[in-house]
């Protein structure tokens, strides 16, 4: 019965429960009546990277995967810790890519799994710090949770302070209905809306990482990254803030993969990966020893141009206004197209599925037109360029979580 309930929960639409960006999470503004919800800055896809796990739950199963799932934009409940008591507390600490001021926190989908040994978390607290991952924290919001009468509801956490913070600590305590002395504690996700400064561009996506048979090599030039993975996969992506979004394909069987990656303080590559359209799985690789060989010891230089899939052309929320952070990647695209012999270049705008289909198609058209206008301003002949708004019709990843949605928000370049 438990598996069946979880399957049904997974298939429920997440649109009304999540707070996600249109393409960028770096500007404030109110959405239109049929626009997506606000940016959720407490998602791995927006750069909220787990840097610490503490409390008693750290010894009862809480791990990096749980930390990512709490901030993945998917409201499906999952087990955070096992053998927990009423006083078991678990703390997850996240580093944000830039100072962030939160004005809203919420928890969706507080539902009970029909099992006497499993219950939903009872108390949730959100603390913030501007100084470090270990001190300077103050309480931002908290709530004692109660089970929702039906799925699709959201519990708001009263906000008690709104300072700009760089680190967030999510503290989970006990369970709503503990029927056994040691129980499994579940949680769904924590939503955090507000405003965020423009994050600096990370420059550490270069090197070799390896764990058993998994290995990856990356080369970075400004916001553009290329490389290879496994034994026959070629990869290309772009960096926004501290997160690399990349797509790849296996040269042998053309199986696609998608990645969202960050680099930890110890140099490890960590994030999530989806292969052949499947669910995103945790993907962590330590830095490889010097001299480690991979499939692309001579990787293709990172360039943008015809055939590129670009995720770091950033726009103001609910708008086609390009943000300053988009300038480096637009310049790289211009340089790649400037010498290309193609006579016709289509700039395609793609969105995720939040908001209505008609709204997304209009927004993607306006954003594609904004990119075309920028390329013309830089010197490309206008007669070579066409703007095409695809909207949400051609996803390259799931729309059930923020990792997939952030990959679906993209610009593609098609040439003839």
SEFIKE-202252 format. One line per 10 residues: their letters; for each residue x, y negated, z negated of C-alpha. Coordinates in steps of 0.05 Angstrom, whole numbers, plus 5000, padded with zeros to 4 digits. Last residue first. Example, Ala and Ser with C-alpha at 12.3 -4.5 7.8 and 13.67 -1.06 7.14 Angstrom:
<pts>
sa> 5273 5021 4857  5246 5090 4844
</pts>
This chain:
<pts>
xxxxxxxxxx> 5419 4482 5837  5427 4467 5763  5391 4484 5698  5409 4450 5633  5372 4472 5570  5354 4427 5512  5334 4457 5445  5283 4468 5391  5276 4543 5396  5339 4552 5355
xxxxxxxxxx> 5311 4511 5298  5247 4553 5300  5286 4617 5294  5324 4596 5232  5263 4561 5205  5222 4625 5200  5163 4657 5237  5177 4622 5303  5221 4679 5327  5277 4666 5376
xxxxxxxxxx> 5287 4646 5449  5219 4614 5455  5193 4597 5524  5123 4564 5520  5136 4518 5461  5144 4453 5500  5170 4462 5571  5179 4388 5586  5220 4378 5650  5264 4318 5664
xxxxxxxxxx> 5298 4315 5733  5367 4290 5750  5407 4285 5815  5370 4223 5839  5389 4186 5775  5462 4188 5792  5504 4204 5730  5540 4144 5700  5532 4141 5624  5466 4104 5630
xxxxxxxxxx> 5442 4159 5677  5460 4211 5624  5422 4172 5571  5361 4165 5614  5361 4240 5629  5366 4255 5554  5307 4208 5540  5267 4241 5595  5278 4309 5564  5255 4280 5498
xxxxxxxxxx> 5192 4252 5529  5176 4318 5563  5189 4358 5499  5141 4312 5461  5086 4319 5513  5093 4395 5513  5095 4398 5438  5031 4356 5431  4994 4400 5481  5015 4463 5444
xxxxxxxxxx> 4992 4436 5378  5040 4425 5320  5091 4476 5298  5110 4524 5354  5183 4508 5367  5204 4460 5421  5238 4460 5489  5261 4403 5533  5290 4420 5601  5341 4376 5638
xxxxxxxxxx> 5339 4397 5711  5401 4383 5753  5397 4379 5829  5457 4367 5874  5504 4415 5839  5578 4398 5851  5595 4391 5777  5646 4336 5765  5602 4291 5721  5562 4349 5692
xxxxxxxxxx> 5613 4371 5640  5633 4300 5622  5560 4281 5615  5546 4341 5570  5606 4324 5525  5581 4252 5521  5512 4277 5502  5544 4321 5449  5583 4263 5419  5523 4215 5422
xxxxxxxxxx> 5472 4258 5387  5492 4235 5317  5470 4165 5337  5398 4189 5340  5359 4193 5404  5288 4165 5401  5239 4217 5430  5198 4216 5365  5164 4259 5313  5228 4257 5271
xxxxxxxxxx> 5284 4217 5303  5321 4257 5355  5383 4302 5355  5418 4333 5414  5451 4388 5373  5416 4450 5399  5442 4456 5470  5434 4516 5516  5483 4507 5574  5470 4535 5644
xxxxxxxxxx> 5501 4476 5680  5543 4434 5634  5575 4436 5565  5646 4457 5551  5683 4497 5498  5745 4528 5532  5734 4601 5552  5766 4645 5500  5837 4674 5510  5841 4727 5455
xxxxxxxxxx> 5770 4743 5476  5756 4815 5456  5788 4807 5387  5858 4815 5360  5878 4801 5288  5947 4767 5287  5936 4728 5224  5888 4763 5176  5813 4754 5190  5770 4703 5154
xxxxxxxxxx> 5714 4739 5118  5650 4756 5156  5578 4746 5134  5515 4757 5175  5449 4764 5138  5395 4788 5185  5347 4749 5229  5290 4791 5255  5295 4821 5325  5296 4783 5391
xxxxxxxxxx> 5351 4826 5421  5398 4812 5362  5385 4760 5308  5441 4734 5265  5444 4697 5199  5496 4657 5161  5566 4663 5133  5636 4655 5161  5686 4660 5105  5737 4604 5095
xxxxxxxxxx> 5736 4606 5018  5694 4542 5017  5643 4574 5063  5637 4564 5138  5567 4559 5166  5529 4600 5218  5463 4605 5253  5468 4658 5307  5427 4685 5365  5439 4750 5403
xxxxxxxxxx> 5422 4772 5474  5430 4843 5502  5458 4836 5573  5479 4910 5576  5554 4905 5587  5569 4831 5581  5532 4825 5514  5499 4757 5509  5507 4700 5461  5469 4641 5431
xxxxxxxxxx> 5496 4591 5380  5473 4544 5326  5531 4521 5283  5513 4488 5218  5552 4436 5177  5524 4373 5211  5498 4395 5278  5546 4441 5316  5536 4468 5386  5536 4538 5416
xxxxxxxxxx> 5565 4587 5464  5580 4661 5455  5604 4719 5498  5594 4790 5472  5635 4850 5494  5670 4880 5433  5635 4847 5374  5635 4771 5384  5663 4720 5432  5679 4646 5434
xxxxxxxxxx> 5651 4577 5449  5636 4516 5407  5616 4445 5425  5607 4389 5373  5679 4364 5380  5719 4419 5414  5712 4484 5375  5740 4554 5388  5708 4615 5356  5727 4688 5350
xxxxxxxxxx> 5680 4740 5321  5687 4809 5290  5641 4864 5266  5671 4934 5265  5696 4928 5193  5688 4855 5173  5725 4804 5217  5732 4729 5227  5777 4694 5277  5789 4619 5283
xxxxxxxxxx> 5753 4554 5299  5687 4530 5271  5720 4484 5220  5702 4416 5249  5638 4399 5212  5603 4336 5238  5585 4287 5183  5513 4288 5159  5465 4230 5175  5433 4211 5109
xxxxxxxxxx> 5373 4251 5088  5300 4233 5072  5246 4272 5036  5216 4341 5038  5236 4403 4999  5200 4470 5006  5219 4529 4962  5205 4598 4988  5167 4662 4972  5186 4693 4905
xxxxxxxxxx> 5183 4762 4875  5203 4791 4808  5210 4866 4801  5193 4890 4731  5224 4913 4666  5179 4913 4604  5119 4930 4648  5055 4892 4661  5090 4825 4672  5038 4780 4705
xxxxxxxxxx> 5064 4712 4723  5138 4730 4721  5200 4704 4686  5244 4644 4705  5268 4616 4772  5319 4559 4775  5333 4524 4842  5396 4483 4838  5407 4429 4891  5473 4396 4909
xxxxxxxxxx> 5485 4332 4949  5434 4288 4913  5401 4220 4923  5359 4205 4861  5284 4217 4861  5262 4239 4791  5201 4272 4760  5169 4304 4822  5107 4346 4805  5114 4413 4842
xxxxxxxxxx> 5059 4424 4893  5029 4493 4899  5012 4514 4971  4955 4556 4997  4953 4601 5059  4937 4665 5022  4879 4667 4975  4862 4654 4903  4934 4632 4891  4970 4661 4831
xxxxxxxxxx> 4993 4610 4780  5061 4577 4776  5090 4538 4718  5119 4477 4752  5183 4437 4759  5213 4376 4794  5277 4335 4798  5312 4357 4734  5383 4330 4729  5448 4363 4749
xxxxxxxxxx> 5515 4329 4737  5554 4394 4735  5571 4458 4773  5559 4446 4847  5587 4376 4843  5574 4301 4835  5507 4280 4865  5468 4333 4828  5397 4358 4834  5352 4405 4795
xxxxxxxxxx> 5290 4443 4819  5251 4485 4769  5206 4545 4782  5168 4583 4728  5125 4645 4736  5158 4687 4791  5110 4734 4826  5097 4804 4800  5119 4876 4813  5117 4939 4769
xxxxxxxxxx> 5042 4944 4763  5036 4942 4840  4985 4905 4883  5035 4851 4906  5012 4785 4876  5006 4722 4917  5039 4654 4910  5039 4637 4985  5072 4569 4985  5118 4533 4935
xxxxxxxxxx> 5125 4458 4939  5175 4401 4930  5164 4329 4951  5199 4262 4947  5270 4286 4957  5329 4239 4969  5386 4273 5006  5460 4256 5008  5493 4296 5065  5505 4368 5086
xxxxxxxxxx> 5469 4398 5026  5503 4447 4979  5457 4499 4949  5456 4529 4879  5412 4589 4863  5396 4602 4789  5361 4663 4762  5326 4669 4695  5301 4731 4660  5259 4711 4599
xxxxxxxxxx> 5195 4750 4615  5237 4811 4634  5270 4833 4699  5287 4904 4721  5294 4879 4793  5310 4810 4822  5290 4769 4882  5238 4815 4913  5202 4785 4973  5143 4739 4986
xxxxxxxxxx> 5130 4717 5058  5130 4641 5062  5185 4638 5116  5222 4572 5119  5289 4607 5106  5306 4574 5039  5286 4628 4990  5310 4678 5042  5380 4649 5042  5389 4654 4967
xxxxxxxxxx> 5360 4725 4968  5412 4745 5020  5468 4713 4980  5450 4755 4919  5399 4766 4863  5400 4841 4847  5397 4844 4771  5465 4818 4750  5455 4751 4784  5385 4751 4754
xxxxxxxxxx> 5415 4738 4686  5436 4668 4706  5478 4649 4766  5484 4647 4841  5528 4595 4875  5545 4562 4941  5483 4574 4983  5481 4528 5044  5425 4477 5054  5446 4457 5125
xxxxxxxxxx> 5378 4446 5160  5377 4518 5184  5392 4542 5114  5328 4509 5091  5317 4460 5034  5314 4399 5079  5244 4416 5102  5227 4363 5154  5155 4341 5155  5099 4381 5187
xxxxxxxxxx> 5093 4386 5262  5051 4337 5302  4976 4340 5316  4956 4279 5275  5022 4243 5287  5079 4252 5239  5103 4197 5192  5176 4176 5195  5243 4192 5166  5307 4210 5203
xxxxxxxxxx> 5359 4265 5199  5321 4330 5205  5327 4339 5279  5289 4376 5333  5217 4374 5310  5231 4388 5237  5200 4437 5191  5157 4440 5129  5125 4507 5122  5057 4532 5100
xxxxxxxxxx> 5009 4509 5154  5051 4538 5210  5068 4604 5176  5017 4646 5213  5005 4713 5178  5045 4770 5207  5093 4775 5149  5037 4775 5099  5004 4833 5136  5069 4872 5135
xxxxxx> 5078 4857 5061  5009 4883 5046  5022 4947 5085  5088 4960 5051  5056 4952 4983  5000 5000 5000
</pts>
